[in-house]
């Protein structure tokens, strides 16, 4: 059974590679420029079961999984040093990508495991 159907991809996400900070001649930090890897991907946010959350509430509170269509070999690779931005109104939610589970068997769906940055 497939983990998702095309019609389930109702969330929009962006994948960004964070720029590396540098130091100018005066010793001030200069933020690096972010590079957009994927401007917009359609994804499904995977929900957790109540018993999963109850067993480990603190660890799972800020974690989320997004399911996307499998990336082909010719497309840029999504890695754990990138950030995922969940495009929701009124403000976007930023996540650090912790791992990516690539569907090497069927080549249909990839799962991105993320942790929320700057939880309010």
MODELLER restraints for C-alpha pairs under 7 A, 6 or more apart:
rsr = mdl.restraints
at = mdl.atoms
rsr.add(forms.Gaussian(group=physical.xy_distance, feature=features.Distance(at['CA:8:A'], at['CA:44:A']), mean=5.91, stdev=0.5))
rsr.add(forms.Gaussian(group=physical.xy_distance, feature=features.Distance(at['CA:9:A'], at['CA:42:A']), mean=5.36, stdev=0.5))
rsr.add(forms.Gaussian(group=physical.xy_distance, feature=features.Distance(at['CA:9:A'], at['CA:43:A']), mean=4.45, stdev=0.5))
rsr.add(forms.Gaussian(group=physical.xy_distance, feature=features.Distance(at['CA:9:A'], at['CA:44:A']), mean=4.55, stdev=0.5))
rsr.add(forms.Gaussian(group=physical.xy_distance, feature=features.Distance(at['CA:10:A'], at['CA:42:A']), mean=6.31, stdev=0.5))
rsr.add(forms.Gaussian(group=physical.xy_distance, feature=features.Distance(at['CA:10:A'], at['CA:43:A']), mean=6.14, stdev=0.5))
rsr.add(forms.Gaussian(group=physical.xy_distance, feature=features.Distance(at['CA:10:A'], at['CA:44:A']), mean=6.01, stdev=0.5))
rsr.add(forms.Gaussian(group=physical.xy_distance, feature=features.Distance(at['CA:11:A'], at['CA:42:A']), mean=5.61, stdev=0.5))
rsr.add(forms.Gaussian(group=physical.xy_distance, feature=features.Distance(at['CA:11:A'], at['CA:43:A']), mean=5.03, stdev=0.5))
rsr.add(forms.Gaussian(group=physical.xy_distance, feature=features.Distance(at['CA:11:A'], at['CA:44:A']), mean=5.74, stdev=0.5))
rsr.add(forms.Gaussian(group=physical.xy_distance, feature=features.Distance(at['CA:12:A'], at['CA:40:A']), mean=6.32, stdev=0.5))
rsr.add(forms.Gaussian(group=physical.xy_distance, feature=features.Distance(at['CA:12:A'], at['CA:41:A']), mean=5.68, stdev=0.5))
rsr.add(forms.Gaussian(group=physical.xy_distance, feature=features.Distance(at['CA:12:A'], at['CA:42:A']), mean=4.76, stdev=0.5))
rsr.add(forms.Gaussian(group=physical.xy_distance, feature=features.Distance(at['CA:12:A'], at['CA:43:A']), mean=6.01, stdev=0.5))
rsr.add(forms.Gaussian(group=physical.xy_distance, feature=features.Distance(at['CA:12:A'], at['CA:86:A']), mean=6.26, stdev=0.5))
rsr.add(forms.Gaussian(group=physical.xy_distance, feature=features.Distance(at['CA:12:A'], at['CA:87:A']), mean=5.40, stdev=0.5))
rsr.add(forms.Gaussian(group=physical.xy_distance, feature=features.Distance(at['CA:13:A'], at['CA:40:A']), mean=5.63, stdev=0.5))
rsr.add(forms.Gaussian(group=physical.xy_distance, feature=features.Distance(at['CA:13:A'], at['CA:41:A']), mean=5.28, stdev=0.5))
rsr.add(forms.Gaussian(group=physical.xy_distance, feature=features.Distance(at['CA:13:A'], at['CA:42:A']), mean=6.38, stdev=0.5))
rsr.add(forms.Gaussian(group=physical.xy_distance, feature=features.Distance(at['CA:13:A'], at['CA:43:A']), mean=6.82, stdev=0.5))
rsr.add(forms.Gaussian(group=physical.xy_distance, feature=features.Distance(at['CA:13:A'], at['CA:84:A']), mean=6.64, stdev=0.5))
rsr.add(forms.Gaussian(group=physical.xy_distance, feature=features.Distance(at['CA:13:A'], at['CA:85:A']), mean=5.50, stdev=0.5))
rsr.add(forms.Gaussian(group=physical.xy_distance, feature=features.Distance(at['CA:13:A'], at['CA:86:A']), mean=4.58, stdev=0.5))
rsr.add(forms.Gaussian(group=physical.xy_distance, feature=features.Distance(at['CA:13:A'], at['CA:87:A']), mean=5.42, stdev=0.5))
rsr.add(forms.Gaussian(group=physical.xy_distance, feature=features.Distance(at['CA:14:A'], at['CA:38:A']), mean=5.62, stdev=0.5))
rsr.add(forms.Gaussian(group=physical.xy_distance, feature=features.Distance(at['CA:14:A'], at['CA:39:A']), mean=5.18, stdev=0.5))
rsr.add(forms.Gaussian(group=physical.xy_distance, feature=features.Distance(at['CA:14:A'], at['CA:40:A']), mean=4.97, stdev=0.5))
rsr.add(forms.Gaussian(group=physical.xy_distance, feature=features.Distance(at['CA:14:A'], at['CA:41:A']), mean=6.23, stdev=0.5))
rsr.add(forms.Gaussian(group=physical.xy_distance, feature=features.Distance(at['CA:14:A'], at['CA:84:A']), mean=5.72, stdev=0.5))
rsr.add(forms.Gaussian(group=physical.xy_distance, feature=features.Distance(at['CA:14:A'], at['CA:85:A']), mean=5.04, stdev=0.5))
rsr.add(forms.Gaussian(group=physical.xy_distance, feature=features.Distance(at['CA:14:A'], at['CA:86:A']), mean=6.63, stdev=0.5))
rsr.add(forms.Gaussian(group=physical.xy_distance, feature=features.Distance(at['CA:15:A'], at['CA:36:A']), mean=6.23, stdev=0.5))
rsr.add(forms.Gaussian(group=physical.xy_distance, feature=features.Distance(at['CA:15:A'], at['CA:37:A']), mean=5.45, stdev=0.5))
rsr.add(forms.Gaussian(group=physical.xy_distance, feature=features.Distance(at['CA:15:A'], at['CA:38:A']), mean=5.04, stdev=0.5))
rsr.add(forms.Gaussian(group=physical.xy_distance, feature=features.Distance(at['CA:15:A'], at['CA:39:A']), mean=6.76, stdev=0.5))
rsr.add(forms.Gaussian(group=physical.xy_distance, feature=features.Distance(at['CA:15:A'], at['CA:82:A']), mean=6.89, stdev=0.5))
rsr.add(forms.Gaussian(group=physical.xy_distance, feature=features.Distance(at['CA:15:A'], at['CA:83:A']), mean=5.90, stdev=0.5))
rsr.add(forms.Gaussian(group=physical.xy_distance, feature=features.Distance(at['CA:15:A'], at['CA:84:A']), mean=4.72, stdev=0.5))
rsr.add(forms.Gaussian(group=physical.xy_distance, feature=features.Distance(at['CA:15:A'], at['CA:85:A']), mean=6.40, stdev=0.5))
rsr.add(forms.Gaussian(group=physical.xy_distance, feature=features.Distance(at['CA:16:A'], at['CA:34:A']), mean=6.58, stdev=0.5))
rsr.add(forms.Gaussian(group=physical.xy_distance, feature=features.Distance(at['CA:16:A'], at['CA:35:A']), mean=5.71, stdev=0.5))
rsr.add(forms.Gaussian(group=physical.xy_distance, feature=features.Distance(at['CA:16:A'], at['CA:36:A']), mean=4.48, stdev=0.5))
rsr.add(forms.Gaussian(group=physical.xy_distance, feature=features.Distance(at['CA:16:A'], at['CA:37:A']), mean=5.37, stdev=0.5))
rsr.add(forms.Gaussian(group=physical.xy_distance, feature=features.Distance(at['CA:16:A'], at['CA:82:A']), mean=5.72, stdev=0.5))
rsr.add(forms.Gaussian(group=physical.xy_distance, feature=features.Distance(at['CA:16:A'], at['CA:83:A']), mean=5.21, stdev=0.5))
rsr.add(forms.Gaussian(group=physical.xy_distance, feature=features.Distance(at['CA:16:A'], at['CA:84:A']), mean=6.30, stdev=0.5))
rsr.add(forms.Gaussian(group=physical.xy_distance, feature=features.Distance(at['CA:17:A'], at['CA:34:A']), mean=5.77, stdev=0.5))
rsr.add(forms.Gaussian(group=physical.xy_distance, feature=features.Distance(at['CA:17:A'], at['CA:35:A']), mean=5.11, stdev=0.5))
rsr.add(forms.Gaussian(group=physical.xy_distance, feature=features.Distance(at['CA:17:A'], at['CA:36:A']), mean=6.27, stdev=0.5))
rsr.add(forms.Gaussian(group=physical.xy_distance, feature=features.Distance(at['CA:17:A'], at['CA:37:A']), mean=6.63, stdev=0.5))
rsr.add(forms.Gaussian(group=physical.xy_distance, feature=features.Distance(at['CA:17:A'], at['CA:82:A']), mean=4.64, stdev=0.5))
rsr.add(forms.Gaussian(group=physical.xy_distance, feature=features.Distance(at['CA:17:A'], at['CA:83:A']), mean=6.25, stdev=0.5))
rsr.add(forms.Gaussian(group=physical.xy_distance, feature=features.Distance(at['CA:18:A'], at['CA:33:A']), mean=6.99, stdev=0.5))
rsr.add(forms.Gaussian(group=physical.xy_distance, feature=features.Distance(at['CA:18:A'], at['CA:34:A']), mean=4.60, stdev=0.5))
rsr.add(forms.Gaussian(group=physical.xy_distance, feature=features.Distance(at['CA:18:A'], at['CA:35:A']), mean=6.46, stdev=0.5))
rsr.add(forms.Gaussian(group=physical.xy_distance, feature=features.Distance(at['CA:18:A'], at['CA:82:A']), mean=6.42, stdev=0.5))
rsr.add(forms.Gaussian(group=physical.xy_distance, feature=features.Distance(at['CA:19:A'], at['CA:32:A']), mean=4.04, stdev=0.5))
rsr.add(forms.Gaussian(group=physical.xy_distance, feature=features.Distance(at['CA:19:A'], at['CA:33:A']), mean=4.63, stdev=0.5))
rsr.add(forms.Gaussian(group=physical.xy_distance, feature=features.Distance(at['CA:19:A'], at['CA:34:A']), mean=4.59, stdev=0.5))
rsr.add(forms.Gaussian(group=physical.xy_distance, feature=features.Distance(at['CA:19:A'], at['CA:35:A']), mean=6.85, stdev=0.5))
rsr.add(forms.Gaussian(group=physical.xy_distance, feature=features.Distance(at['CA:20:A'], at['CA:31:A']), mean=6.81, stdev=0.5))
rsr.add(forms.Gaussian(group=physical.xy_distance, feature=features.Distance(at['CA:20:A'], at['CA:32:A']), mean=4.64, stdev=0.5))
rsr.add(forms.Gaussian(group=physical.xy_distance, feature=features.Distance(at['CA:21:A'], at['CA:29:A']), mean=6.59, stdev=0.5))
rsr.add(forms.Gaussian(group=physical.xy_distance, feature=features.Distance(at['CA:21:A'], at['CA:30:A']), mean=5.57, stdev=0.5))
rsr.add(forms.Gaussian(group=physical.xy_distance, feature=features.Distance(at['CA:21:A'], at['CA:31:A']), mean=4.45, stdev=0.5))
rsr.add(forms.Gaussian(group=physical.xy_distance, feature=features.Distance(at['CA:21:A'], at['CA:32:A']), mean=4.59, stdev=0.5))
rsr.add(forms.Gaussian(group=physical.xy_distance, feature=features.Distance(at['CA:22:A'], at['CA:29:A']), mean=5.74, stdev=0.5))
rsr.add(forms.Gaussian(group=physical.xy_distance, feature=features.Distance(at['CA:22:A'], at['CA:30:A']), mean=5.15, stdev=0.5))
rsr.add(forms.Gaussian(group=physical.xy_distance, feature=features.Distance(at['CA:22:A'], at['CA:31:A']), mean=6.52, stdev=0.5))
rsr.add(forms.Gaussian(group=physical.xy_distance, feature=features.Distance(at['CA:22:A'], at['CA:32:A']), mean=6.81, stdev=0.5))
rsr.add(forms.Gaussian(group=physical.xy_distance, feature=features.Distance(at['CA:23:A'], at['CA:29:A']), mean=4.56, stdev=0.5))
rsr.add(forms.Gaussian(group=physical.xy_distance, feature=features.Distance(at['CA:23:A'], at['CA:30:A']), mean=5.68, stdev=0.5))
rsr.add(forms.Gaussian(group=physical.xy_distance, feature=features.Distance(at['CA:24:A'], at['CA:30:A']), mean=6.73, stdev=0.5))
rsr.add(forms.Gaussian(group=physical.xy_distance, feature=features.Distance(at['CA:42:A'], at['CA:68:A']), mean=6.60, stdev=0.5))
rsr.add(forms.Gaussian(group=physical.xy_distance, feature=features.Distance(at['CA:43:A'], at['CA:66:A']), mean=5.97, stdev=0.5))
rsr.add(forms.Gaussian(group=physical.xy_distance, feature=features.Distance(at['CA:43:A'], at['CA:67:A']), mean=5.37, stdev=0.5))
rsr.add(forms.Gaussian(group=physical.xy_distance, feature=features.Distance(at['CA:43:A'], at['CA:68:A']), mean=4.77, stdev=0.5))
rsr.add(forms.Gaussian(group=physical.xy_distance, feature=features.Distance(at['CA:44:A'], at['CA:66:A']), mean=5.47, stdev=0.5))
rsr.add(forms.Gaussian(group=physical.xy_distance, feature=features.Distance(at['CA:44:A'], at['CA:67:A']), mean=5.06, stdev=0.5))
rsr.add(forms.Gaussian(group=physical.xy_distance, feature=features.Distance(at['CA:44:A'], at['CA:68:A']), mean=6.73, stdev=0.5))
rsr.add(forms.Gaussian(group=physical.xy_distance, feature=features.Distance(at['CA:45:A'], at['CA:65:A']), mean=5.88, stdev=0.5))
rsr.add(forms.Gaussian(group=physical.xy_distance, feature=features.Distance(at['CA:45:A'], at['CA:66:A']), mean=4.58, stdev=0.5))
rsr.add(forms.Gaussian(group=physical.xy_distance, feature=features.Distance(at['CA:45:A'], at['CA:67:A']), mean=6.43, stdev=0.5))
rsr.add(forms.Gaussian(group=physical.xy_distance, feature=features.Distance(at['CA:46:A'], at['CA:65:A']), mean=5.36, stdev=0.5))
rsr.add(forms.Gaussian(group=physical.xy_distance, feature=features.Distance(at['CA:46:A'], at['CA:66:A']), mean=5.88, stdev=0.5))
rsr.add(forms.Gaussian(group=physical.xy_distance, feature=features.Distance(at['CA:46:A'], at['CA:67:A']), mean=6.91, stdev=0.5))
rsr.add(forms.Gaussian(group=physical.xy_distance, feature=features.Distance(at['CA:53:A'], at['CA:60:A']), mean=6.24, stdev=0.5))
rsr.add(forms.Gaussian(group=physical.xy_distance, feature=features.Distance(at['CA:62:A'], at['CA:115:A']), mean=5.50, stdev=0.5))
rsr.add(forms.Gaussian(group=physical.xy_distance, feature=features.Distance(at['CA:62:A'], at['CA:116:A']), mean=5.15, stdev=0.5))
rsr.add(forms.Gaussian(group=physical.xy_distance, feature=features.Distance(at['CA:63:A'], at['CA:114:A']), mean=5.64, stdev=0.5))
rsr.add(forms.Gaussian(group=physical.xy_distance, feature=features.Distance(at['CA:63:A'], at['CA:115:A']), mean=4.42, stdev=0.5))
rsr.add(forms.Gaussian(group=physical.xy_distance, feature=features.Distance(at['CA:63:A'], at['CA:116:A']), mean=6.26, stdev=0.5))
rsr.add(forms.Gaussian(group=physical.xy_distance, feature=features.Distance(at['CA:64:A'], at['CA:113:A']), mean=6.16, stdev=0.5))
rsr.add(forms.Gaussian(group=physical.xy_distance, feature=features.Distance(at['CA:64:A'], at['CA:114:A']), mean=5.37, stdev=0.5))
rsr.add(forms.Gaussian(group=physical.xy_distance, feature=features.Distance(at['CA:64:A'], at['CA:115:A']), mean=6.35, stdev=0.5))
rsr.add(forms.Gaussian(group=physical.xy_distance, feature=features.Distance(at['CA:65:A'], at['CA:111:A']), mean=6.53, stdev=0.5))
rsr.add(forms.Gaussian(group=physical.xy_distance, feature=features.Distance(at['CA:65:A'], at['CA:112:A']), mean=5.54, stdev=0.5))
rsr.add(forms.Gaussian(group=physical.xy_distance, feature=features.Distance(at['CA:65:A'], at['CA:113:A']), mean=4.67, stdev=0.5))
rsr.add(forms.Gaussian(group=physical.xy_distance, feature=features.Distance(at['CA:65:A'], at['CA:114:A']), mean=6.09, stdev=0.5))
rsr.add(forms.Gaussian(group=physical.xy_distance, feature=features.Distance(at['CA:66:A'], at['CA:111:A']), mean=5.70, stdev=0.5))
rsr.add(forms.Gaussian(group=physical.xy_distance, feature=features.Distance(at['CA:66:A'], at['CA:112:A']), mean=5.14, stdev=0.5))
rsr.add(forms.Gaussian(group=physical.xy_distance, feature=features.Distance(at['CA:66:A'], at['CA:113:A']), mean=6.72, stdev=0.5))
rsr.add(forms.Gaussian(group=physical.xy_distance, feature=features.Distance(at['CA:67:A'], at['CA:109:A']), mean=6.48, stdev=0.5))
rsr.add(forms.Gaussian(group=physical.xy_distance, feature=features.Distance(at['CA:67:A'], at['CA:110:A']), mean=5.74, stdev=0.5))
rsr.add(forms.Gaussian(group=physical.xy_distance, feature=features.Distance(at['CA:67:A'], at['CA:111:A']), mean=4.57, stdev=0.5))
rsr.add(forms.Gaussian(group=physical.xy_distance, feature=features.Distance(at['CA:67:A'], at['CA:112:A']), mean=6.35, stdev=0.5))
rsr.add(forms.Gaussian(group=physical.xy_distance, feature=features.Distance(at['CA:68:A'], at['CA:109:A']), mean=5.66, stdev=0.5))
rsr.add(forms.Gaussian(group=physical.xy_distance, feature=features.Distance(at['CA:68:A'], at['CA:110:A']), mean=5.39, stdev=0.5))
rsr.add(forms.Gaussian(group=physical.xy_distance, feature=features.Distance(at['CA:68:A'], at['CA:111:A']), mean=6.43, stdev=0.5))
rsr.add(forms.Gaussian(group=physical.xy_distance, feature=features.Distance(at['CA:69:A'], at['CA:108:A']), mean=5.96, stdev=0.5))
rsr.add(forms.Gaussian(group=physical.xy_distance, feature=features.Distance(at['CA:69:A'], at['CA:109:A']), mean=4.63, stdev=0.5))
rsr.add(forms.Gaussian(group=physical.xy_distance, feature=features.Distance(at['CA:69:A'], at['CA:110:A']), mean=6.05, stdev=0.5))
rsr.add(forms.Gaussian(group=physical.xy_distance, feature=features.Distance(at['CA:70:A'], at['CA:103:A']), mean=6.71, stdev=0.5))
rsr.add(forms.Gaussian(group=physical.xy_distance, feature=features.Distance(at['CA:70:A'], at['CA:107:A']), mean=5.73, stdev=0.5))
rsr.add(forms.Gaussian(group=physical.xy_distance, feature=features.Distance(at['CA:70:A'], at['CA:108:A']), mean=5.02, stdev=0.5))
rsr.add(forms.Gaussian(group=physical.xy_distance, feature=features.Distance(at['CA:70:A'], at['CA:109:A']), mean=4.53, stdev=0.5))
rsr.add(forms.Gaussian(group=physical.xy_distance, feature=features.Distance(at['CA:70:A'], at['CA:110:A']), mean=5.06, stdev=0.5))
rsr.add(forms.Gaussian(group=physical.xy_distance, feature=features.Distance(at['CA:79:A'], at['CA:100:A']), mean=6.81, stdev=0.5))
rsr.add(forms.Gaussian(group=physical.xy_distance, feature=features.Distance(at['CA:80:A'], at['CA:97:A']), mean=4.89, stdev=0.5))
rsr.add(forms.Gaussian(group=physical.xy_distance, feature=features.Distance(at['CA:80:A'], at['CA:98:A']), mean=5.11, stdev=0.5))
rsr.add(forms.Gaussian(group=physical.xy_distance, feature=features.Distance(at['CA:80:A'], at['CA:99:A']), mean=5.39, stdev=0.5))
rsr.add(forms.Gaussian(group=physical.xy_distance, feature=features.Distance(at['CA:81:A'], at['CA:97:A']), mean=6.75, stdev=0.5))
rsr.add(forms.Gaussian(group=physical.xy_distance, feature=features.Distance(at['CA:82:A'], at['CA:96:A']), mean=6.62, stdev=0.5))
rsr.add(forms.Gaussian(group=physical.xy_distance, feature=features.Distance(at['CA:82:A'], at['CA:97:A']), mean=5.91, stdev=0.5))
rsr.add(forms.Gaussian(group=physical.xy_distance, feature=features.Distance(at['CA:83:A'], at['CA:94:A']), mean=6.95, stdev=0.5))
rsr.add(forms.Gaussian(group=physical.xy_distance, feature=features.Distance(at['CA:83:A'], at['CA:95:A']), mean=5.67, stdev=0.5))
rsr.add(forms.Gaussian(group=physical.xy_distance, feature=features.Distance(at['CA:83:A'], at['CA:96:A']), mean=4.71, stdev=0.5))
rsr.add(forms.Gaussian(group=physical.xy_distance, feature=features.Distance(at['CA:83:A'], at['CA:97:A']), mean=5.53, stdev=0.5))
rsr.add(forms.Gaussian(group=physical.xy_distance, feature=features.Distance(at['CA:84:A'], at['CA:94:A']), mean=5.91, stdev=0.5))
rsr.add(forms.Gaussian(group=physical.xy_distance, feature=features.Distance(at['CA:84:A'], at['CA:95:A']), mean=5.09, stdev=0.5))
rsr.add(forms.Gaussian(group=physical.xy_distance, feature=features.Distance(at['CA:84:A'], at['CA:96:A']), mean=6.29, stdev=0.5))
rsr.add(forms.Gaussian(group=physical.xy_distance, feature=features.Distance(at['CA:84:A'], at['CA:97:A']), mean=6.41, stdev=0.5))
rsr.add(forms.Gaussian(group=physical.xy_distance, feature=features.Distance(at['CA:85:A'], at['CA:92:A']), mean=6.43, stdev=0.5))
rsr.add(forms.Gaussian(group=physical.xy_distance, feature=features.Distance(at['CA:85:A'], at['CA:93:A']), mean=5.67, stdev=0.5))
rsr.add(forms.Gaussian(group=physical.xy_distance, feature=features.Distance(at['CA:85:A'], at['CA:94:A']), mean=4.50, stdev=0.5))
rsr.add(forms.Gaussian(group=physical.xy_distance, feature=features.Distance(at['CA:85:A'], at['CA:95:A']), mean=6.18, stdev=0.5))
rsr.add(forms.Gaussian(group=physical.xy_distance, feature=features.Distance(at['CA:86:A'], at['CA:92:A']), mean=5.63, stdev=0.5))
rsr.add(forms.Gaussian(group=physical.xy_distance, feature=features.Distance(at['CA:86:A'], at['CA:93:A']), mean=5.06, stdev=0.5))
rsr.add(forms.Gaussian(group=physical.xy_distance, feature=features.Distance(at['CA:86:A'], at['CA:94:A']), mean=6.27, stdev=0.5))
rsr.add(forms.Gaussian(group=physical.xy_distance, feature=features.Distance(at['CA:87:A'], at['CA:93:A']), mean=6.86, stdev=0.5))
rsr.add(forms.Gaussian(group=physical.xy_distance, feature=features.Distance(at['CA:94:A'], at['CA:116:A']), mean=6.13, stdev=0.5))
rsr.add(forms.Gaussian(group=physical.xy_distance, feature=features.Distance(at['CA:94:A'], at['CA:117:A']), mean=5.75, stdev=0.5))
rsr.add(forms.Gaussian(group=physical.xy_distance, feature=features.Distance(at['CA:95:A'], at['CA:114:A']), mean=5.70, stdev=0.5))
rsr.add(forms.Gaussian(group=physical.xy_distance, feature=features.Distance(at['CA:95:A'], at['CA:115:A']), mean=5.23, stdev=0.5))
rsr.add(forms.Gaussian(group=physical.xy_distance, feature=features.Distance(at['CA:95:A'], at['CA:116:A']), mean=4.27, stdev=0.5))
rsr.add(forms.Gaussian(group=physical.xy_distance, feature=features.Distance(at['CA:95:A'], at['CA:117:A']), mean=5.21, stdev=0.5))
rsr.add(forms.Gaussian(group=physical.xy_distance, feature=features.Distance(at['CA:96:A'], at['CA:114:A']), mean=5.50, stdev=0.5))
rsr.add(forms.Gaussian(group=physical.xy_distance, feature=features.Distance(at['CA:96:A'], at['CA:115:A']), mean=5.31, stdev=0.5))
rsr.add(forms.Gaussian(group=physical.xy_distance, feature=features.Distance(at['CA:96:A'], at['CA:116:A']), mean=6.32, stdev=0.5))
rsr.add(forms.Gaussian(group=physical.xy_distance, feature=features.Distance(at['CA:96:A'], at['CA:117:A']), mean=6.43, stdev=0.5))
rsr.add(forms.Gaussian(group=physical.xy_distance, feature=features.Distance(at['CA:97:A'], at['CA:112:A']), mean=6.91, stdev=0.5))
rsr.add(forms.Gaussian(group=physical.xy_distance, feature=features.Distance(at['CA:97:A'], at['CA:113:A']), mean=6.02, stdev=0.5))
rsr.add(forms.Gaussian(group=physical.xy_distance, feature=features.Distance(at['CA:97:A'], at['CA:114:A']), mean=4.43, stdev=0.5))
rsr.add(forms.Gaussian(group=physical.xy_distance, feature=features.Distance(at['CA:97:A'], at['CA:115:A']), mean=6.57, stdev=0.5))
rsr.add(forms.Gaussian(group=physical.xy_distance, feature=features.Distance(at['CA:98:A'], at['CA:113:A']), mean=5.58, stdev=0.5))
rsr.add(forms.Gaussian(group=physical.xy_distance, feature=features.Distance(at['CA:98:A'], at['CA:114:A']), mean=5.22, stdev=0.5))
rsr.add(forms.Gaussian(group=physical.xy_distance, feature=features.Distance(at['CA:98:A'], at['CA:115:A']), mean=6.79, stdev=0.5))
rsr.add(forms.Gaussian(group=physical.xy_distance, feature=features.Distance(at['CA:99:A'], at['CA:112:A']), mean=6.18, stdev=0.5))
rsr.add(forms.Gaussian(group=physical.xy_distance, feature=features.Distance(at['CA:99:A'], at['CA:113:A']), mean=5.19, stdev=0.5))
rsr.add(forms.Gaussian(group=physical.xy_distance, feature=features.Distance(at['CA:100:A'], at['CA:111:A']), mean=5.77, stdev=0.5))
rsr.add(forms.Gaussian(group=physical.xy_distance, feature=features.Distance(at['CA:100:A'], at['CA:112:A']), mean=4.57, stdev=0.5))
rsr.add(forms.Gaussian(group=physical.xy_distance, feature=features.Distance(at['CA:100:A'], at['CA:113:A']), mean=6.03, stdev=0.5))
rsr.add(forms.Gaussian(group=physical.xy_distance, feature=features.Distance(at['CA:101:A'], at['CA:110:A']), mean=5.72, stdev=0.5))
rsr.add(forms.Gaussian(group=physical.xy_distance, feature=features.Distance(at['CA:101:A'], at['CA:111:A']), mean=5.02, stdev=0.5))
rsr.add(forms.Gaussian(group=physical.xy_distance, feature=features.Distance(at['CA:101:A'], at['CA:112:A']), mean=6.38, stdev=0.5))
rsr.add(forms.Gaussian(group=physical.xy_distance, feature=features.Distance(at['CA:102:A'], at['CA:110:A']), mean=4.75, stdev=0.5))
rsr.add(forms.Gaussian(group=physical.xy_distance, feature=features.Distance(at['CA:102:A'], at['CA:111:A']), mean=6.62, stdev=0.5))
rsr.add(forms.Gaussian(group=physical.xy_distance, feature=features.Distance(at['CA:103:A'], at['CA:109:A']), mean=5.74, stdev=0.5))
rsr.add(forms.Gaussian(group=physical.xy_distance, feature=features.Distance(at['CA:103:A'], at['CA:110:A']), mean=5.40, stdev=0.5))
